[in-house]
Amino acid sequence: MNLVVVSDPKLADEILHTKGVEFGSRRQNMVFDIFTDKGQDMVFSIYGDHWQKMRRVVTASFFTNKVVQQYREKWEEKMDLVVKDLYRDEKASVEGVVIRRRLLLMQYNILYRMMFDMRFESMEDPLLKQITQLKTERTMLGKSFQFNYGEFMPILKPFLRGYLERCRELQSRRLIFFNKYSIEKKIKALDRDKHNINCAIDHILEAKKNGEINEKNVKHIVENINVAGIETTLWSMEWAIVELVNHPNVQSKLRDEISNILERNPLTESDLDRLPYLQAVVKETLRLHTPIPLLLPHMNLEDAELNGYTIPKGPKVVVNAWWLPNNPAWWKKSEEFLPEQFLEEEGGTDDVRGGRVDFRYLPFGVGRRSCPGIILALPILGIVIGKLVMNFELCPPEGMEKINASERGGLFSLRITNHSTVAF
């Protein structure tokens, strides 16, 4: 199997932007053919009319500024509940808490409120427990060595039969579950009141009714959101908290900025543009701990030229999104947590959300196959981090000087080795 790895900003620009159409497809494999029903989703589908329809439907339903404004107050309420829970927890200030667990509930409530108009009271909610169990099973299958060896060593494909059957069985259970508890309920609600369109799945089902997408597409959109919409943002929250604990000077500077600008008023989504250092902390977290270290593989459907070389059609083309922001030739003190390098007066980079793109820094990719979730992830990260720093001094538990910030790999993302216990 041919493989092209891009670790240079100029070549990343060519792959993702200048020649984004030529390299805009996805390479299929046996496992993702099972998990996506051969490209019936948006994330892994071949570039073309189908992908364009899926992207348009998903973006309009979920990833627009209108959606952000519709739900931002609900986000803020969920985040304020996290703060209240920490104040009520007597152990939080001494022994500390595993903050990821509480943020996980918050993330599911944010996502499911937007997607299905649903909420969960706790992580013990029976429905949420089933959702997280199915997610864990998929993650474990994805971590298996068998996930990749058939691609790189075709002679071993016959030995994958048992593994592939487990993938099919799990995917069948996942789709049945999401269809029963999420999609069918909303279909019945819309049948009762055709004008009651108030969440993302309603818009997606309306697109299906209008013939833009089909029933399989609907199921796989729900699948995509459940797979991609929780973990990456959650890990970034935890990384940011750990870095602020381990860098009290940065935490103090951030708290001073928020205090001086907001003057004891609550932090809202509309305040984020007034808080440049908070934005710099978010960006530096995403730089030092890139959520997806290798962007999902691109593929050219026809022969293409890249840097003077002919790339035959059909290889995996991978952009090394970890090395781009960690190369010491392009970033001063690249191994340190230094938000100041994103501030304009420090000669930082352009806003990741718009304007001229700095291809040394691509936490969400860029171009046609970029992650549309950027419009949700950045404000959610900013509000969570800001509210925690406003209300608490983030510290390691008693007896510890710092929190372990070592990394380990996941299916697509880097994550912190141990869930972090933080004192508030």
Residue, then its C-alpha position, 0 to 999 in steps of 0.5 A: m500500500n502506498l503511503v505519503v506523509v506530509s510534515d511541511p507547512k507548504l506541502a500541507d497547504e498544497i494537499l489541504h488547500t491549493k489542491g484540495v479537490e485533487f486530494g479531497s477523497r478518503r481511502q477506504n479499508m475493510v474496517f471502515d467499510i463496516f463502520t460506515d457501510k462503505g462510505q454512507d457517512m460524511v467523515f469517510s465518504i469518497y469526495g463527490d456529490h454524496w459527500q457534498k450533500m452530507r457535508r451541507v446537511v450536517t453543517a446546516s443542522f449543527f455547525t453554523n453560527k446560528v446554531v452556536q447562538q441558539y444553544r450558547e446559553k444552554w452550554e453556559e448553564k451546563m458549565d455553571l452546573v459543573v462549577k456548582d458541583l465542584y463548590r458542593d464537593e467537600k473533597a474537591s479542595v483537598e483530595g481533588v476530583v477526577i474532573r474528566r468524569r464531570l466534564l464527560l457528563m457535561q459534554y454528553n448533555i451539550l451534544y445530546r441537547m443539540m442533537f436530540d433535545m435530550r439530557f442526562e441527570s448523571m453518568e448512571d443514567p441507564l441510557l447514557k451507560q449503554i451509549t458509553q459502553l457501546k463507545t468503549e467497545r468500538t474504541m477497544l476494537g479500534k485499538s486492536f493491532q488487527f485494525n491495521y495489519g490487514e491493510f499493511m500486510p494483505i497476506l494476513k487478511p484471511f486471519l481477520r475473519g473473526y475480528l471483522e465479524r466482531c466489528r460487524e456485530l458491534q456496528s449492527r448493535r450500535l445502529i439498532f440502538f441509535n435508531k431505536y432510542s434517538i431516530e425513531k423517537k424523533i420521527k414519531a414526534l415529527d409525525r405528530d407535529k410537522h412544525n416542531i423542528n427544534c434540534a439537529i436530528d429534526h433538520i437531518l430527518e427533514a433533509k431525508k424527507n426532501g430526498e437529499i439523503n437516505e435512511k442509511n445516511v441519517k444513521h451514520i450521521v448520528e454515528n459520526i457525531n457520537v464518535a467524533g463529537i465527545e472525546t477530542t474536545l473532552w481531552s483538550m479540556e483536560w489538557a488545558i486544565v493540567e497545563l494551567v495547574n502545572h503553570p500557575n503563572v499562566q493561570s494567574k495571568l489568565r485570571d487577571e485578564i478575566s477579572n479586569i475585563l469582565e469585572r465580576n460579570p459572568l463569562t459568556e460566549s459573547d465575551l470570548d473575543r474580548l479575552p485574547y489571553l484566554q484564546a491564546v491558552v486554548k490555542e496553545t493547548l491545541r498546539l502542544h497537545t494536538p487532538i488528532p496528531l495525524l489528520l484523517p488520511h486523504m486520497n487522490l482519485e487520479d494521478a497528481e503532482l506534489n512537490g515535483y513528485t507524481i503521486p499515483k491515484g489511491p494512496k493514503v496521504v497523511v498530514n502530520a498535524w503533530w509535527l507541524p506545531n511542534n517543530p522547533a524550527w518553526w516555533k520558539k520553545s516548541e516543547e513548552f506551554l507558552p500561550e504568549q506566542f499566539l498573542e499578536e504583540e508576540g508575532g503569533t499566528d492568525d486566527v485558526r477560524g478564519g483569515r489567512v491560514d497558518f499551516r504550521y498549526l492545523p488542530f482541526g485540519v483545513g479545507r474541504r475535509s476539515c473538521p466542521g466541529i471547530i465552530l463548537a469546540l473553540p467556544i466550548l473550550g474557552i467558556v469551560i476553561g474561563k469559568l473554572v479559572m474565574n471560580f477556582e485556583l486549580c492545583p495539584p492534590e495535597g502532596m503533589e507538586k505537578i500533575n503527570a502530563s505524559e501522553r498515550g495514543g488512542l484510535f486517532s487522538l493523543r490523550i493524557t496517560n492517567h485521568s487527572t485528579v485536580a484540586f479546586 
